Amino acid sequence: MNVSIAFRPKLVDALKGYTKRDFLRDLVAGITVGIVALPLAMAFAIASGVKPEAGIFTAVIAGFLISALGGSRVSIGGPTGAFIIILYGIYAKYGAENLAICTIMAGVILFVMGAARLGTMIKFIPYPVTMGFTSGIAVLIFTTQIKDFFGLRMEKVPSEFVEKMRALAEHAGSFQWPTLALAAASLAIILLWPKTWQRRVPGSIVALVLGTVVVGLFQLPVETIGSKFGGIPQSLPSPQIPTLSWENLRHLFQPATTIALLAAIESLLCCVVADGMIDDRHDSNQELMAQGIANIASPLFGGIAATGAIARTATSVKCGARSPVAGIVHAFTLLVIVLVAAPLAKFIPLATLSAVLVNVALNMGEWHNFARVPKWPRSDALVFLTAFGLTVVIDLTVAVEIGMVLAAVLFIKRVSETTQITAVDETTETEGSQHSLVGKEIPQGVMVYRIFGSFFFGAADKLETALKREGREPEVLILRMRKVLAMDATGLNALEDLYERLRARGKHIVLSGPHTQPLFMMDKAGFLDRLGRQNVCANIELALARAREILGLPPAPSSDPLHEEKKKIEAARRELADALERAGKVLNDSPKR
């Protein structure tokens, strides 16, 4: 793998020709999206099992680094809903310190991916896999908020879906009317807030402020950040390096890889959306390296995993952002809120933050895809539903792994089905008039097979199956390979096995018109030398002539590939001679002057 680090943040290019007007637009956009990010950052942290300030610290540290070092002009970084389920599972199983280590490992993986120029590889993840686990995450986010939305009296919610739903059902009768009313009212405000006002005052902020005021004025008996977490510190923590536990590293590698993969997918999808909104082109490798640095730094300051946030990025662009400065301002806005208004955060009700996350889940789920499933190919529908089901019922890591493997297997099956290996004869017109066998004599003991499509491990056994179906082996087997554009080691091995089997019985193989990649591959593997280069022919005319030569038959007149051309030239020569003779007679018979 060729690793060449070309580190050039988008900020460097964005600041060329940067004006005061540009700064004012970025300032307004950054402040707005910073306010929007406040309730989301706290809600994502609480749902992930950590304290609310961890989400704010992530938005400040990671948000700053992603904007300052990233490959997109306007991408906003921070904690997102995609990480909630996997972070909660790691925290519940391994604890806070190992969660930090796992996030740092994910950051290292992200940086290596960017440095190795693997940014463009993310586009090869199939759409059904991405949409399947995204919808599954949305369902899981919703289920994690049932306790706080209804105010259920239960100490701890299990991380596994089945156990969680059983525990929630057992405590369903313990819901509290004040909490449910506040959560429902907050969700109604968020959903019904006029879109024309969203740009200036987001509905989530209105719900947060009103919910906090109502709880303070009427002393509602609901859980708040202060009652559960004791409030939010009024400063950033000093960096702390977690103690490495080598015993847990091997267990953390798998979830760390999942975090890295999710961060890569989310961040690059965010960049694509941003490119479409501002007519720009992001640097995917630079973005991955910035994401890696951000996820290495964030846990050192008490933060969690971060990536590009599509909704916050769209909000920033709609508010006028045109450079990474807006993302930097967004991070500083949150920092100012921590330094100035942190004591007020203890009055924020968890029911309102729960309503914010319920809205995130509703918007995050790709629900329209379920209606499209019957119209999709069965393989894509199977991959989508498998990724969705495994994400919800078992685990996000398993869903991504199984979804990718299943998608790859079904893709191989689909491509192999396009490969055709058929016997052809003098009546076959499949190759077009120039390469047709029509009118050409196929000697007794010679069989011609046409291979169409990629000849690799998913289709290599088709050649042997086709020969067995024929029930007999020819003296000379001609394989027409004009339409084989690609061949892998398994396809080559199938040819080699067939050659050895026929050679052991005194029979022969002739290749007709092999394409560039298969030809070079066979040559590099030494197969052409074993086969005999005289048995590799440029076209079917020469292949038939070579077959007659192997069988000791005299060459057929039509077996000369230049026969027709020679006939045409001879006819043209005779016509020219006749014309000259007639012209001579005319000149001799004309009266002399």
VEXDREN-2710 file (C-alpha; in Angstrom, 1 decimal):
% VEXDREN-2710
k/r/px/py/pz
1/MET/0.0/0.0/0.0
2/ASN/1.5/3.4/-1.0
3/VAL/1.2/5.8/1.9
4/SER/2.0/9.4/0.9
5/ILE/0.8/12.1/3.3
6/ALA/-0.2/15.3/1.5
7/PHE/-1.5/17.4/4.4
8/ARG/-3.3/20.6/3.1
9/PRO/-6.4/21.8/5.1
10/LYS/-9.2/23.4/3.1
11/LEU/-8.8/26.4/5.4
12/VAL/-5.5/27.4/3.7
13/ASP/-7.3/27.8/0.3
14/ALA/-10.4/29.3/1.8
15/LEU/-8.5/32.2/3.4
16/LYS/-7.1/33.3/0.1
17/GLY/-9.0/36.5/-0.8
18/TYR/-11.0/36.3/2.4
19/THR/-12.9/39.5/3.1
20/LYS/-14.6/41.2/6.0
21/ARG/-18.0/40.5/4.5
22/ASP/-17.0/36.8/4.3
23/PHE/-16.1/36.9/8.0
24/LEU/-19.3/38.5/9.0
25/ARG/-21.3/35.8/7.2
26/ASP/-19.2/33.0/8.8
27/LEU/-19.6/34.7/12.2
28/VAL/-23.4/34.7/12.0
29/ALA/-23.5/31.1/10.7
30/GLY/-21.0/29.9/13.4
31/ILE/-22.9/31.5/16.3
32/THR/-26.2/30.1/15.0
33/VAL/-25.0/26.6/14.5
34/GLY/-23.1/26.7/17.9
35/ILE/-26.5/27.4/19.6
36/VAL/-28.1/24.7/17.6
37/ALA/-25.4/22.2/18.6
38/LEU/-25.7/22.9/22.4
39/PRO/-28.8/20.7/23.1
40/LEU/-27.7/18.1/20.6
41/ALA/-24.2/17.7/22.1
42/MET/-25.6/17.2/25.6
43/ALA/-28.3/14.9/24.5
44/PHE/-25.9/12.7/22.4
45/ALA/-23.6/12.5/25.4
46/ILE/-26.3/11.5/27.9
47/ALA/-27.7/8.9/25.4
48/SER/-24.1/7.5/25.0
49/GLY/-23.9/6.8/28.8
50/VAL/-21.6/9.7/29.7
51/LYS/-22.1/13.1/31.3
52/PRO/-23.6/15.9/29.3
53/GLU/-20.4/18.0/29.3
54/ALA/-18.6/15.3/27.4
55/GLY/-20.8/16.2/24.3
56/ILE/-20.0/19.9/24.7
57/PHE/-16.3/19.2/25.1
58/THR/-16.4/17.1/22.0
59/ALA/-18.2/19.8/20.0
60/VAL/-15.6/22.3/21.1
61/ILE/-12.4/20.3/20.6
62/ALA/-13.3/18.1/17.7
63/GLY/-15.5/20.7/16.1
64/PHE/-12.5/23.1/16.0
65/LEU/-10.0/20.6/14.7
66/ILE/-12.3/19.2/12.0
67/SER/-13.0/22.7/10.6
68/ALA/-9.4/23.9/11.0
69/LEU/-7.7/20.8/9.5
70/GLY/-10.5/19.2/7.4
71/GLY/-11.0/18.8/3.6
72/SER/-14.3/20.6/3.4
73/ARG/-15.1/24.3/3.4
74/VAL/-18.2/24.2/5.5
75/SER/-18.5/20.8/7.3
76/ILE/-19.4/21.1/11.0
77/GLY/-18.0/18.4/13.2
78/GLY/-19.1/17.1/16.6
79/PRO/-20.9/14.2/18.3
80/THR/-23.7/12.6/16.3
81/GLY/-26.5/10.1/16.7
82/ALA/-24.7/7.5/14.7
83/PHE/-22.3/6.8/17.6
84/ILE/-24.8/6.6/20.4
85/ILE/-25.5/2.9/20.4
86/ILE/-21.9/1.7/20.0
87/LEU/-20.5/4.2/22.5
88/TYR/-23.2/3.2/25.0
89/GLY/-22.3/-0.5/24.6
90/ILE/-18.6/0.1/25.0
91/TYR/-19.1/2.3/28.1
92/ALA/-21.4/-0.2/29.7
93/LYS/-19.0/-3.1/29.0
94/TYR/-15.6/-1.6/29.4
95/GLY/-16.0/1.7/31.3
96/ALA/-15.2/5.3/30.6
97/GLU/-11.4/4.9/30.3
98/ASN/-11.5/2.1/27.8
99/LEU/-14.1/4.1/25.8
100/ALA/-11.6/6.9/25.6
101/ILE/-8.9/4.4/24.4
102/CYS/-11.3/2.9/21.9
103/THR/-12.0/6.4/20.5
104/ILE/-8.3/7.2/20.2
105/MET/-7.7/3.9/18.4
106/ALA/-10.5/4.8/16.0
107/GLY/-8.8/8.2/15.4
108/VAL/-5.5/6.5/14.5
109/ILE/-7.4/4.2/12.1
110/LEU/-9.1/7.2/10.5
111/PHE/-5.8/9.1/10.1
112/VAL/-4.1/6.0/8.5
113/MET/-7.0/5.7/6.1
114/GLY/-6.6/9.3/5.0
115/ALA/-2.8/9.1/4.8
116/ALA/-3.1/5.9/2.7
117/ARG/-5.4/7.7/0.3
118/LEU/-8.4/5.5/1.0
119/GLY/-11.0/8.3/1.2
120/THR/-12.5/7.3/-2.2
121/MET/-12.9/3.7/-1.1
122/ILE/-15.8/4.6/1.2
123/LYS/-18.0/5.0/-1.9
124/PHE/-17.8/1.3/-2.5
125/ILE/-20.0/0.6/0.6
126/PRO/-23.3/-0.4/-0.9
127/TYR/-26.3/1.9/-0.4
128/PRO/-28.5/-0.9/1.2
129/VAL/-25.9/-1.5/3.9
130/THR/-25.6/2.2/4.8
131/MET/-29.3/2.9/4.8
132/GLY/-30.0/-0.4/6.7
133/PHE/-27.8/0.4/9.7
134/THR/-28.7/4.1/9.6
135/SER/-32.4/3.2/10.0
136/GLY/-31.5/0.6/12.6
137/ILE/-29.6/3.3/14.6
138/ALA/-32.6/5.6/14.4
139/VAL/-34.8/2.9/16.0
140/LEU/-32.2/2.3/18.7
141/ILE/-31.9/6.0/19.5
142/PHE/-35.7/6.1/19.9
143/THR/-35.7/3.2/22.3
144/THR/-33.0/4.7/24.4
145/GLN/-35.2/7.8/25.0
146/ILE/-38.3/6.0/26.1
147/LYS/-37.2/6.0/29.8
148/ASP/-36.5/9.8/29.9
149/PHE/-39.4/10.7/27.6
150/PHE/-42.0/8.9/29.8
151/GLY/-40.2/9.4/33.1
152/LEU/-40.0/5.7/33.8
153/ARG/-38.8/4.8/37.3
154/MET/-35.9/2.4/36.6
155/GLU/-32.3/2.5/37.6
156/LYS/-30.6/1.4/34.5
157/VAL/-31.6/0.6/30.9
158/PRO/-30.0/-2.6/29.4
159/SER/-27.9/-2.0/26.3
160/GLU/-29.2/-5.0/24.4
161/PHE/-32.4/-4.4/22.4
162/VAL/-34.4/-7.5/23.6
163/GLU/-33.5/-7.0/27.2
164/LYS/-34.1/-3.3/27.0
165/MET/-37.6/-3.7/25.5
166/ARG/-38.4/-6.3/28.2
167/ALA/-37.2/-4.0/31.0
168/LEU/-39.1/-1.0/29.6
169/ALA/-42.3/-3.1/29.3
170/GLU/-41.9/-4.2/32.9
171/HIS/-41.7/-0.6/34.1
172/ALA/-44.3/0.8/31.7
173/GLY/-46.7/1.5/34.6
174/SER/-44.2/3.7/36.4
175/PHE/-44.4/6.6/33.9
176/GLN/-44.8/10.1/35.3
177/TRP/-47.4/12.5/33.8
178/PRO/-45.4/15.7/34.3
179/THR/-42.4/14.2/32.5
180/LEU/-44.5/12.9/29.7
181/ALA/-46.4/16.2/29.3
182/LEU/-43.2/18.2/29.2
183/ALA/-41.5/15.8/26.7
184/ALA/-44.6/15.7/24.4
185/ALA/-44.9/19.5/24.5
186/SER/-41.2/19.9/23.7
187/LEU/-41.4/17.5/20.8
188/ALA/-44.5/19.4/19.5
189/ILE/-42.6/22.7/19.6
190/ILE/-39.7/21.2/17.7
191/LEU/-41.9/19.5/15.0
192/LEU/-44.3/22.4/14.6
193/TRP/-41.9/25.3/14.8
194/PRO/-42.2/27.3/11.5
195/LYS/-39.5/26.5/9.1
196/THR/-39.2/30.2/8.1
197/TRP/-38.1/30.9/11.7
198/GLN/-35.7/27.9/12.0
199/ARG/-32.9/29.9/10.4
200/ARG/-32.9/32.5/13.1
201/VAL/-34.2/30.6/16.1
202/PRO/-34.1/26.8/15.9
203/GLY/-37.1/24.9/17.4
204/SER/-34.8/22.8/19.6
205/ILE/-33.5/25.9/21.3
206/VAL/-37.0/27.3/21.8
207/ALA/-38.1/24.0/23.4
208/LEU/-34.9/23.9/25.6
209/VAL/-35.5/27.5/26.9
210/LEU/-39.2/27.1/27.4
211/GLY/-38.8/23.7/29.0
212/THR/-36.2/25.0/31.4
213/VAL/-38.3/28.1/32.3
214/VAL/-41.4/26.0/32.9
215/VAL/-39.6/23.6/35.2
216/GLY/-38.0/26.5/37.1
217/LEU/-41.3/28.5/37.5
218/PHE/-43.7/25.7/38.3
219/GLN/-41.1/23.5/40.1
220/LEU/-42.2/20.4/38.1
221/PRO/-41.1/17.1/39.7
222/VAL/-39.0/16.1/36.7
223/GLU/-35.4/15.0/36.4
224/THR/-32.9/17.7/35.3
225/ILE/-29.2/17.8/34.4
226/GLY/-28.5/19.1/37.9
227/SER/-30.5/16.4/39.7
228/LYS/-28.9/13.6/37.7
229/PHE/-25.4/14.8/36.9
230/GLY/-24.8/17.7/39.3
231/GLY/-24.5/20.3/36.6
232/ILE/-21.8/21.2/34.0
233/PRO/-18.3/22.4/34.9
234/GLN/-17.6/26.0/34.0
235/SER/-14.3/25.3/32.2
236/LEU/-12.6/22.9/29.8
237/PRO/-10.8/20.0/31.6
238/SER/-7.0/19.7/31.4
239/PRO/-5.9/16.9/29.0
240/GLN/-5.5/13.5/30.5
241/ILE/-3.9/10.5/28.8
242/PRO/-5.9/7.3/29.7
243/THR/-4.0/4.3/31.1
244/LEU/-3.6/1.7/28.4
245/SER/-4.9/-1.8/29.3
246/TRP/-3.2/-4.2/26.9
247/GLU/-5.6/-6.9/28.0
248/ASN/-8.5/-4.9/26.6
249/LEU/-6.9/-3.6/23.4
250/ARG/-7.7/-6.8/21.4
251/HIS/-11.3/-6.5/22.5
252/LEU/-11.5/-2.8/21.6
253/PHE/-10.1/-3.2/18.1
254/GLN/-13.3/-4.4/16.6
255/PRO/-15.5/-1.6/18.0
256/ALA/-12.8/0.9/17.3
257/THR/-12.8/-0.2/13.6
258/THR/-16.6/0.2/13.6
259/ILE/-16.3/3.8/15.0
260/ALA/-13.7/4.6/12.4
261/LEU/-15.9/3.2/9.6
262/LEU/-19.0/5.1/10.8
263/ALA/-17.0/8.3/11.2
264/ALA/-15.6/8.0/7.7
265/ILE/-19.0/7.3/6.2
266/GLU/-20.8/10.1/8.1
267/SER/-18.1/12.7/7.5
268/LEU/-17.8/12.0/3.8
269/LEU/-21.5/11.9/3.3
270/CYS/-21.6/15.2/5.1
271/CYS/-18.9/16.6/2.8
272/VAL/-20.9/15.4/-0.3
273/VAL/-24.0/17.2/0.9
274/ALA/-22.0/20.3/1.7
275/ASP/-20.4/20.3/-1.8
276/GLY/-23.8/20.2/-3.4
277/MET/-25.0/23.2/-1.3
278/ILE/-22.0/25.5/-2.1
279/ASP/-20.9/24.0/-5.5
280/ASP/-17.5/22.9/-4.2
281/ARG/-15.3/19.8/-4.1
282/HIS/-14.0/18.4/-0.9
283/ASP/-10.7/16.5/-0.3
284/SER/-11.8/13.1/1.2
285/ASN/-8.4/12.0/2.3
286/GLN/-7.7/15.3/4.1
287/GLU/-11.1/15.1/5.8
288/LEU/-10.3/11.6/7.1
289/MET/-7.0/12.7/8.5
290/ALA/-8.7/15.7/10.2
291/GLN/-11.3/13.3/11.6
292/GLY/-8.5/11.1/12.9
293/ILE/-6.8/13.9/14.7
294/ALA/-10.1/15.2/16.2
295/ASN/-10.9/11.7/17.5
296/ILE/-7.5/11.3/19.0
297/ALA/-7.7/14.7/20.8
298/SER/-11.3/14.7/21.9
299/PRO/-11.0/11.8/24.5
300/LEU/-7.9/13.5/26.0
301/PHE/-10.2/16.4/27.0
302/GLY/-13.1/14.2/28.3
303/GLY/-14.9/14.1/24.9
304/ILE/-16.4/11.2/22.9
305/ALA/-16.2/10.2/19.2
306/ALA/-17.0/12.9/16.6
307/THR/-17.7/13.1/12.9
308/GLY/-19.3/15.4/10.3
309/ALA/-22.8/16.4/11.3
310/ILE/-25.1/16.7/8.2
311/ALA/-27.9/18.6/9.9
312/ARG/-25.6/21.2/11.5
313/THR/-23.6/21.6/8.3
314/ALA/-26.8/22.3/6.4
315/THR/-27.9/24.8/9.0
316/SER/-24.5/26.5/8.8
317/VAL/-24.6/26.8/5.0
318/LYS/-28.2/28.1/5.1
319/CYS/-27.1/30.8/7.5
320/GLY/-24.4/32.0/5.1
321/ALA/-21.3/29.9/5.9
322/ARG/-18.7/29.7/3.1
323/SER/-15.5/28.7/4.8
324/PRO/-14.1/26.6/7.7
325/VAL/-14.1/29.8/9.8
326/ALA/-17.8/29.2/10.5
327/GLY/-17.0/25.8/12.1
328/ILE/-14.3/27.4/14.2
329/VAL/-16.7/30.1/15.4
330/HIS/-19.2/27.4/16.2
331/ALA/-16.6/25.7/18.5
332/PHE/-15.8/29.0/20.2
333/THR/-19.5/29.8/20.7
334/LEU/-19.9/26.6/22.6
335/LEU/-16.8/27.3/24.6
336/VAL/-18.2/30.8/25.6
337/ILE/-21.4/29.1/26.6
338/VAL/-19.5/26.7/28.9
339/LEU/-17.4/29.5/30.4
340/VAL/-20.4/31.9/30.9
341/ALA/-23.7/30.0/31.2
342/ALA/-22.7/26.5/32.5
343/PRO/-24.4/27.0/35.9
344/LEU/-27.7/27.5/34.2
345/ALA/-27.5/24.1/32.5
346/LYS/-28.4/22.3/35.7
347/PHE/-32.0/23.4/35.2
348/ILE/-32.4/21.8/31.8
349/PRO/-34.9/19.0/32.0
350/LEU/-33.9/15.6/30.6
351/ALA/-37.4/15.2/29.1
352/THR/-36.7/18.1/26.8
353/LEU/-33.4/16.7/25.7
354/SER/-35.1/13.4/25.2
355/ALA/-37.6/15.1/22.8
356/VAL/-34.6/16.6/20.9
357/LEU/-33.2/13.1/20.4
358/VAL/-36.6/11.6/19.4
359/ASN/-36.7/14.3/16.7
360/VAL/-33.2/13.3/15.6
361/ALA/-34.3/9.6/15.4
362/LEU/-37.4/10.5/13.3
363/ASN/-35.3/12.6/10.9
364/MET/-32.4/10.1/10.8
365/GLY/-34.3/7.0/9.8
366/GLU/-34.5/6.3/6.1
367/TRP/-38.2/5.2/6.5
368/HIS/-39.1/5.7/2.8
369/ASN/-36.8/2.8/1.9
370/PHE/-39.1/0.3/3.5
371/ALA/-41.8/1.3/1.0
372/ARG/-39.2/0.8/-1.8
373/VAL/-38.1/-2.7/-0.7
374/PRO/-40.6/-4.6/-2.8
375/LYS/-39.4/-2.7/-5.9
376/TRP/-35.7/-3.4/-5.3
377/PRO/-33.9/-6.5/-6.6
378/ARG/-34.2/-9.3/-4.0
379/SER/-30.5/-9.2/-3.2
380/ASP/-30.5/-5.5/-2.3
381/ALA/-33.7/-5.9/-0.3
382/LEU/-32.1/-8.8/1.6
383/VAL/-29.0/-6.8/2.4
384/PHE/-31.0/-3.7/3.6
385/LEU/-33.3/-5.7/5.8
386/THR/-30.4/-7.8/7.2
387/ALA/-28.3/-4.7/8.1
388/PHE/-31.4/-3.1/9.7
389/GLY/-32.4/-6.2/11.6
390/LEU/-28.9/-7.0/12.9
391/THR/-28.3/-3.4/13.9
392/VAL/-31.5/-3.4/16.0
393/VAL/-31.5/-6.9/17.5
394/ILE/-27.8/-7.8/17.8
395/ASP/-25.1/-5.2/17.3
396/LEU/-24.0/-2.4/15.0
397/THR/-20.6/-4.0/14.5
398/VAL/-22.1/-7.3/13.5
399/ALA/-24.6/-5.5/11.2
400/VAL/-21.8/-3.7/9.3
401/GLU/-19.7/-6.8/9.0
402/ILE/-22.4/-9.2/7.9
403/GLY/-24.0/-6.6/5.7
404/MET/-20.7/-6.0/3.8
405/VAL/-20.0/-9.7/3.4
406/LEU/-23.6/-10.4/2.3
407/ALA/-23.5/-7.5/-0.2
408/ALA/-20.1/-8.7/-1.6
409/VAL/-21.4/-12.3/-2.0
410/LEU/-24.6/-11.2/-3.7
411/PHE/-22.6/-8.9/-6.0
412/ILE/-20.3/-11.7/-7.0
413/LYS/-23.3/-13.9/-7.6
414/ARG/-24.9/-11.2/-9.7
415/VAL/-21.8/-10.6/-11.8
416/SER/-21.1/-14.4/-12.2
417/GLU/-24.7/-14.8/-13.6
418/THR/-23.7/-12.4/-16.4
419/THR/-20.9/-14.7/-17.5
420/GLN/-21.9/-17.0/-20.3
421/ILE/-20.0/-20.0/-21.7
422/THR/-21.8/-21.6/-24.7
423/ALA/-20.9/-23.9/-27.5
424/VAL/-21.1/-22.2/-31.0
425/ASP/-21.0/-23.6/-34.5
426/GLU/-21.4/-22.6/-38.2
427/THR/-24.9/-21.3/-37.6
428/THR/-23.9/-18.9/-34.7
429/GLU/-24.1/-15.2/-35.4
430/THR/-23.3/-14.0/-31.9
431/GLU/-20.0/-12.4/-32.7
432/GLY/-21.2/-10.2/-35.5
433/SER/-20.5/-10.5/-39.3
434/GLN/-16.8/-9.8/-39.0
435/HIS/-16.1/-12.6/-36.4
436/SER/-19.0/-14.9/-37.2
437/LEU/-18.6/-18.6/-37.8
438/VAL/-21.2/-18.6/-40.5
439/GLY/-19.7/-19.9/-43.7
440/LYS/-16.6/-21.2/-42.0
441/GLU/-15.9/-24.9/-41.8
442/ILE/-15.3/-26.4/-38.3
443/PRO/-13.4/-29.7/-38.8
444/GLN/-14.5/-32.9/-37.3
445/GLY/-13.2/-33.3/-33.7
446/VAL/-13.1/-29.6/-33.1
447/MET/-15.4/-27.8/-30.7
448/VAL/-15.7/-24.0/-30.3
449/TYR/-16.9/-22.4/-27.0
450/ARG/-17.6/-18.7/-26.5
451/ILE/-16.9/-17.1/-23.1
452/PHE/-18.7/-13.9/-22.5
453/GLY/-18.2/-11.7/-19.3
454/SER/-15.7/-11.8/-16.5
455/PHE/-13.9/-15.1/-16.0
456/PHE/-13.2/-15.2/-12.2
457/PHE/-13.9/-17.4/-9.2
458/GLY/-17.7/-16.8/-9.3
459/ALA/-17.9/-18.2/-12.8
460/ALA/-14.9/-20.4/-13.4
461/ASP/-16.8/-23.6/-12.8
462/LYS/-19.2/-22.8/-15.6
463/LEU/-16.6/-23.9/-18.2
464/GLU/-16.2/-27.4/-16.7
465/THR/-20.0/-27.6/-16.3
466/ALA/-20.5/-26.7/-20.0
467/LEU/-18.1/-29.4/-21.2
468/LYS/-19.7/-32.0/-19.0
469/ARG/-23.1/-31.1/-20.3
470/GLU/-21.7/-31.8/-23.9
471/GLY/-20.9/-35.4/-22.8
472/ARG/-17.7/-35.7/-24.9
473/GLU/-14.3/-34.2/-25.2
474/PRO/-13.1/-32.8/-28.5
475/GLU/-9.6/-33.4/-30.0
476/VAL/-9.2/-29.7/-30.2
477/LEU/-11.1/-27.2/-28.0
478/ILE/-11.2/-23.6/-29.2
479/LEU/-12.1/-21.0/-26.6
480/ARG/-13.2/-17.7/-28.0
481/MET/-12.1/-15.0/-25.5
482/ARG/-12.8/-11.8/-27.3
483/LYS/-15.5/-10.8/-24.8
484/VAL/-13.6/-11.7/-21.7
485/LEU/-12.4/-8.4/-20.3
486/ALA/-11.2/-9.6/-16.9
487/MET/-9.9/-12.9/-15.4
488/ASP/-8.6/-13.6/-11.9
489/ALA/-6.4/-16.4/-10.4
490/THR/-9.3/-18.8/-10.1
491/GLY/-10.3/-18.4/-13.7
492/LEU/-6.6/-18.9/-14.7
493/ASN/-6.5/-22.0/-12.5
494/ALA/-9.6/-23.4/-14.2
495/LEU/-8.0/-23.0/-17.6
496/GLU/-4.7/-24.6/-16.4
497/ASP/-6.6/-27.6/-14.9
498/LEU/-8.6/-28.0/-18.2
499/TYR/-5.4/-27.8/-20.2
500/GLU/-3.6/-30.4/-18.0
501/ARG/-6.6/-32.8/-18.2
502/LEU/-6.9/-32.6/-22.0
503/ARG/-3.1/-32.8/-22.5
504/ALA/-3.0/-36.0/-20.4
505/ARG/-5.4/-37.5/-23.0
506/GLY/-3.5/-36.2/-26.0
507/LYS/-6.0/-33.4/-26.7
508/HIS/-5.4/-29.7/-27.3
509/ILE/-6.7/-26.2/-26.4
510/VAL/-6.5/-23.2/-28.8
511/LEU/-7.3/-19.7/-27.5
512/SER/-9.0/-17.3/-29.9
513/GLY/-8.6/-13.5/-29.5
514/PRO/-7.8/-13.2/-25.8
515/HIS/-8.3/-9.7/-24.5
516/THR/-5.5/-7.6/-23.0
517/GLN/-5.8/-8.2/-19.2
518/PRO/-6.4/-12.0/-19.5
519/LEU/-3.6/-12.3/-22.1
520/PHE/-1.0/-10.4/-19.9
521/MET/-2.1/-12.5/-16.8
522/MET/-1.7/-15.8/-18.7
523/ASP/1.7/-14.7/-20.0
524/LYS/2.9/-13.5/-16.6
525/ALA/1.8/-16.8/-15.0
526/GLY/3.8/-18.8/-17.7
527/PHE/0.6/-20.5/-19.0
528/LEU/1.1/-19.3/-22.6
529/ASP/4.5/-21.0/-22.7
530/ARG/3.0/-24.3/-21.4
531/LEU/0.1/-24.0/-23.8
532/GLY/2.4/-23.1/-26.7
533/ARG/2.2/-19.6/-28.1
534/GLN/1.3/-21.0/-31.5
535/ASN/-2.0/-22.0/-29.9
536/VAL/-2.9/-18.4/-29.1
537/CYS/-4.5/-16.9/-32.2
538/ALA/-5.7/-13.4/-32.9
539/ASN/-9.0/-14.4/-34.4
540/ILE/-11.3/-17.3/-35.2
541/GLU/-9.9/-17.7/-38.7
542/LEU/-6.4/-18.4/-37.4
543/ALA/-7.7/-20.6/-34.6
544/LEU/-9.6/-22.8/-37.1
545/ALA/-6.5/-23.0/-39.3
546/ARG/-4.4/-23.9/-36.2
547/ALA/-6.9/-26.7/-35.3
548/ARG/-6.6/-28.1/-38.8
549/GLU/-2.9/-28.1/-38.5
550/ILE/-3.0/-29.9/-35.2
551/LEU/-5.3/-32.6/-36.7
552/GLY/-3.1/-32.9/-39.7
553/LEU/-5.8/-31.7/-42.1
554/PRO/-5.0/-29.7/-45.3
555/PRO/-5.8/-26.0/-45.0
556/ALA/-9.3/-25.1/-46.2
557/PRO/-9.4/-22.4/-48.8
558/SER/-11.5/-20.2/-46.5
559/SER/-9.1/-21.0/-43.6
560/ASP/-6.7/-18.4/-45.1
561/PRO/-7.6/-15.2/-43.2
562/LEU/-6.6/-13.2/-46.3
563/HIS/-8.5/-15.4/-48.7
564/GLU/-11.5/-13.0/-49.2
565/GLU/-9.2/-10.1/-49.4
566/LYS/-7.1/-11.8/-52.1
567/LYS/-10.2/-12.7/-54.0
568/LYS/-11.3/-9.0/-54.0
569/ILE/-7.8/-7.9/-55.0
570/GLU/-7.7/-10.4/-57.9
571/ALA/-11.1/-9.4/-59.1
572/ALA/-10.1/-5.7/-58.9
573/ARG/-6.9/-6.5/-60.8
574/ARG/-8.9/-8.3/-63.6
575/GLU/-11.4/-5.4/-63.8
576/LEU/-8.5/-3.0/-64.1
577/ALA/-6.9/-5.1/-66.9
578/ASP/-10.1/-5.3/-68.8
579/ALA/-10.6/-1.6/-68.5
580/LEU/-7.1/-0.9/-69.8
581/GLU/-7.7/-3.3/-72.7
582/ARG/-11.0/-1.6/-73.7
583/ALA/-9.3/1.8/-73.4
584/GLY/-6.5/0.6/-75.7
585/LYS/-9.0/-0.7/-78.3
586/VAL/-10.9/2.6/-78.3
587/LEU/-7.7/4.5/-78.8
588/ASN/-6.6/2.3/-81.7
589/ASP/-10.0/2.4/-83.4
590/SER/-10.3/6.2/-83.2
591/PRO/-9.6/8.2/-86.4
592/LYS/-6.2/9.8/-86.6
593/ARG/-6.1/13.6/-87.0
END
